[in-house]
Amino acid sequence: MILPENLRRGDTIGMIAPAGPPDLSKLQEGAEFFTRMGLNIQYGQHIQSMRGYLAGKDEQRLQDLHEMFADPQIKAIFCARGGYGTARIAADIDYELIRNNPKIFWGYSDITFLHTAIAQRTGLVTFHGPMPASDMADSNFDVRAARLFQQCFSPVLLHYNEDISPLFVIAGGCATAPIIGGNLSLIVSTLGTPFEIDTRGKLLLIEDVGEVPYKVDGMLNQLRLSGKIQQAAGVIIGDFSKADTGQPTLTLTEVYNDYFADFQGPVMSGFQIGHCSMNFPLPLGVNATLDTAEKSLTIEPGVCVC
């Protein structure tokens, strides 16, 4: 595990779009969040590029990623938005460059594929959390999530309990292990690739958006058939927004119970992590404790003071 160095006021952060193209006006609005924290922003040279549903050609998005990690003046890298496209560049990333230049790397949704690939190839702790063009530009951006960006500036122990949102125990227990995962669709898309997620002894975080219960069922079944669920130490179920369907259906709670009620470890749902207004930001790769008796998730710091 490699902890990135903490940010300081006056530092320069990089902003890139490794997946879909951001709305540039929203990106500018979201960027003001960082300038208010005393940070300078350098945009990837191709952040305004567009190729259909991609933020430019694969080579352009890859170049921006590499340049931000290689530039010693860039102290952190924030992805502008998700969308689709990170898996297309994963095989061509220079992971040695990342390992030799560790820094904060932040995003969620489609960025999950990069979180998984970077963790497995380098051991770098990365961050799952809100992004400027898709979250911070929203006038209703949650103030609690905004405050939690302070974890980039100093090592802090994060604690999630029912003071934040109601939590629901699906399988009881307590486990301390590294957190991995993120967007369920992207986790499943790693299966059978060189970047297949390794859940052995880990706390698996899952969240998604716009996936109706039968599709969530299908993805969880694929994880179960591949052994990924059984190998995990525990499961953190984040937000699954826009999952309604007008057809006869199981509820998401029934789906969760089908896959996790007999799990030999802690499983809880209700975490406001993912495509939701709170979107609790947290580091991936650090140890955390999921305790169903206390109904809490405690997460170790994701940065070091170097």
C-alpha positions in Angstrom: 0.0 0.0 0.0 1.3 3.4 -1.0 -0.2 6.5 0.6 -0.1 9.7 -1.5 1.2 12.9 0.0 -1.3 15.3 1.5 -2.3 18.6 -0.2 -1.4 22.1 1.1 -2.9 25.4 0.3 -1.2 26.9 -2.8 -0.7 23.5 -4.4 -1.6 22.8 -8.0 -4.0 20.0 -8.8 -4.6 18.5 -12.2 -8.0 18.0 -13.8 -8.5 15.4 -16.5 -11.4 13.6 -18.3 -10.3 10.0 -18.8 -13.8 8.8 -19.6 -16.7 10.9 -21.0 -16.6 14.6 -22.0 -17.5 17.1 -19.3 -19.9 20.0 -19.7 -17.3 22.8 -19.7 -19.5 25.3 -18.0 -20.2 22.8 -15.2 -16.6 22.0 -15.0 -15.7 25.6 -14.5 -18.4 25.9 -11.8 -17.1 22.8 -10.0 -13.5 24.0 -10.3 -14.4 27.0 -8.1 -14.8 24.5 -5.2 -11.1 23.9 -5.4 -10.0 27.5 -5.8 -12.0 28.4 -2.6 -9.8 25.8 -0.8 -6.7 27.7 -1.9 -5.7 25.3 -4.7 -4.5 26.1 -8.3 -5.9 24.1 -11.2 -4.1 22.9 -14.3 -6.4 21.3 -16.9 -5.3 18.4 -19.1 -4.5 19.7 -22.6 -7.3 17.5 -24.1 -10.0 18.1 -21.5 -12.1 19.9 -24.1 -11.7 17.2 -26.7 -14.7 15.0 -27.7 -15.1 11.9 -29.7 -18.7 10.9 -29.5 -19.3 9.7 -25.9 -15.5 9.9 -25.2 -13.5 12.8 -24.0 -11.2 12.6 -27.0 -9.2 9.8 -28.5 -7.9 7.0 -26.3 -4.4 8.3 -26.9 -5.3 11.9 -25.8 -7.0 10.8 -22.6 -4.0 8.5 -21.8 -1.6 11.3 -22.5 -3.4 13.6 -20.1 -3.3 11.0 -17.4 0.4 10.3 -17.9 1.4 14.0 -18.0 -0.4 14.7 -14.7 1.4 11.9 -12.9 4.8 12.8 -14.5 4.6 16.6 -13.6 6.1 17.2 -10.2 4.2 20.4 -9.8 0.9 18.5 -9.9 0.1 17.3 -6.4 -3.3 15.6 -7.0 -5.4 14.5 -10.0 -9.2 14.9 -10.0 -11.3 13.4 -12.7 -13.9 15.8 -14.1 -16.6 13.2 -14.5 -17.3 9.6 -15.2 -19.3 8.3 -18.2 -17.5 5.6 -20.1 -14.0 5.0 -21.4 -11.5 4.3 -18.7 -11.3 0.5 -19.4 -10.3 1.4 -23.0 -7.0 2.9 -21.8 -6.2 0.7 -18.8 -3.9 -1.8 -20.7 -1.7 1.1 -22.0 -1.2 3.0 -18.7 2.4 3.3 -17.5 1.9 1.9 -14.0 5.6 2.2 -13.2 5.2 6.0 -13.8 2.3 6.0 -11.3 4.2 3.9 -8.8 7.2 6.2 -8.9 5.0 9.4 -8.7 2.3 8.6 -6.2 -0.3 11.4 -5.7 -3.9 11.7 -4.9 -6.1 10.3 -7.6 -9.9 11.0 -7.2 -13.1 10.1 -8.9 -15.9 7.5 -9.0 -18.4 5.8 -11.4 -16.5 4.8 -14.5 -13.3 5.8 -12.7 -13.8 2.5 -10.7 -11.9 0.7 -13.5 -8.9 2.9 -13.0 -9.1 2.6 -9.2 -9.0 -1.2 -9.5 -6.2 -1.3 -12.1 -4.0 1.2 -10.3 -4.4 -0.5 -7.0 -3.6 -3.9 -8.4 -0.6 -2.8 -10.5 0.9 -0.2 -8.1 -0.6 -0.4 -4.6 -1.4 3.3 -4.6 -4.3 4.3 -2.4 -6.9 6.2 -4.5 -10.1 8.1 -3.6 -13.7 7.4 -4.4 -15.7 10.6 -4.3 -17.6 13.5 -5.9 -16.3 15.0 -9.2 -16.3 18.7 -10.3 -18.5 18.5 -13.4 -21.0 16.0 -12.2 -21.3 16.8 -8.5 -19.6 20.0 -7.3 -21.3 22.1 -10.0 -24.7 21.2 -8.5 -26.1 24.1 -6.3 -27.3 21.4 -3.9 -23.8 19.8 -3.5 -23.9 18.3 0.0 -22.0 20.4 2.6 -21.0 17.3 4.5 -19.3 15.8 1.4 -17.6 19.1 0.8 -16.2 19.2 4.3 -14.8 15.7 3.9 -12.4 16.9 1.2 -10.3 18.0 4.1 -9.0 14.4 4.2 -6.8 15.4 1.3 -5.0 18.0 3.5 -4.3 15.9 6.6 -4.6 12.3 7.7 -8.0 11.9 9.3 -9.9 8.9 10.5 -13.3 8.8 8.8 -16.3 7.4 10.6 -19.7 6.6 9.0 -22.6 5.8 11.3 -26.4 6.4 11.4 -25.8 10.1 12.2 -25.2 10.3 8.4 -27.9 7.9 7.1 -29.9 4.9 8.3 -28.0 1.7 7.9 -29.5 -1.8 7.5 -27.8 -5.0 8.6 -28.1 -7.8 6.1 -25.5 -10.1 7.7 -24.0 -9.6 11.1 -20.4 -9.4 12.1 -17.3 -7.3 12.3 -14.3 -7.2 9.9 -11.2 -5.1 9.4 -9.8 -5.2 5.9 -8.8 -3.0 3.0 -11.7 -1.4 1.1 -11.9 -2.0 -2.7 -14.6 -1.7 -5.3 -16.9 1.1 -6.3 -19.4 1.0 -9.2 -20.9 -2.5 -9.5 -21.1 -2.4 -13.3 -17.4 -1.5 -13.6 -16.4 -4.1 -11.1 -18.2 -6.8 -13.1 -16.6 -5.5 -16.3 -13.1 -6.3 -14.9 -13.9 -10.1 -14.7 -12.0 -12.1 -17.2 -9.5 -9.2 -17.9 -6.0 -8.7 -16.7 -7.5 -6.2 -14.1 -10.0 -8.7 -12.6 -10.8 -7.4 -9.1 -9.3 -9.4 -6.2 -11.8 -9.5 -3.4 -9.9 -12.0 -1.2 -10.0 -10.8 2.4 -11.3 -7.3 1.4 -14.3 -5.1 2.2 -16.1 -4.9 -1.1 -17.9 -1.6 -1.8 -20.7 -1.6 -4.4 -22.9 1.2 -5.8 -24.6 2.0 -9.1 -27.1 4.2 -10.8 -30.0 3.5 -13.2 -29.7 -0.3 -12.8 -33.1 -1.9 -12.1 -33.2 -4.8 -9.6 -33.0 -7.6 -12.2 -29.8 -6.1 -13.6 -28.3 -5.7 -10.1 -29.3 -9.3 -9.5 -27.5 -10.4 -12.6 -24.3 -8.6 -11.7 -24.3 -9.9 -8.2 -24.9 -13.4 -9.6 -21.9 -13.0 -11.8 -19.8 -12.0 -8.9 -21.1 -15.0 -6.9 -20.5 -17.5 -9.7 -16.9 -16.1 -10.1 -16.3 -16.6 -6.4 -15.8 -12.9 -5.7 -18.5 -12.5 -3.2 -17.5 -15.6 -1.2 -13.9 -14.4 -1.0 -14.7 -11.0 0.5 -14.4 -10.2 4.2 -17.5 -8.0 4.1 -19.7 -6.0 1.8 -20.5 -2.2 2.0 -23.7 -1.5 -0.1 -23.8 2.1 -1.2 -26.4 4.0 -3.1 -28.4 2.4 -6.0 -30.3 5.4 -7.3 -32.8 5.4 -10.1 -33.5 1.7 -9.8 -37.2 1.9 -10.1 -39.1 -0.1 -12.7 -42.7 -0.3 -13.7 -42.5 -4.0 -14.3 -43.2 -6.8 -11.7 -40.0 -6.9 -9.7 -38.1 -7.9 -6.6 -37.1 -5.0 -4.5 -33.4 -4.2 -4.1 -33.6 -5.3 -0.5 -34.9 -8.7 -1.6 -32.0 -8.9 -4.0 -29.5 -8.0 -1.4 -31.0 -10.6 1.0 -30.8 -13.3 -1.7 -27.1 -12.8 -2.1 -25.9 -11.7 1.3 -28.2 -12.9 4.1 -26.1 -16.1 4.7 -22.8 -14.3 4.1 -20.1 -15.2 6.6 -19.2 -11.7 7.5 -20.7 -8.2 7.9 -22.9 -6.8 5.2 -24.7 -3.5 5.5 -26.7 -1.3 3.1 -27.8 2.3 3.3 -24.4 4.0 2.9 -24.7 7.3 1.0 -21.8 6.5 -1.2 -22.0 6.8 -5.0 -24.5 8.5 -7.3 -26.3 10.5 -4.6 -26.2 14.0 -3.2 -24.1 13.1 -0.2 -21.7 10.8 -1.9 -19.4 10.2 1.2 -15.8 10.4 -0.1 -13.4 7.8 1.1 -10.0 6.3 0.3 -9.7 2.9 -1.4 -7.0 0.5 -0.4 -6.7 1.5 3.3 -7.9 -0.6 6.1 -11.4 -0.1 7.4 -13.6 -1.7 10.0 -17.2 -2.6 9.2 -19.1 -3.3 12.4 -22.8 -4.3 12.3 -23.2 -4.2 16.0 -22.2 -0.6 16.1 -23.7 0.1 12.7 -20.5 1.8 11.6 -17.7 2.0 9.1 -14.4 3.4 10.3 -11.8 4.1 7.6 -8.1 4.8 8.1 -6.5 7.9 6.6 -5.7 8.0 2.9 -2.8 10.4 2.8 0.5 10.8 4.6 2.3 14.0 5.6 5.7 13.7 3.8 
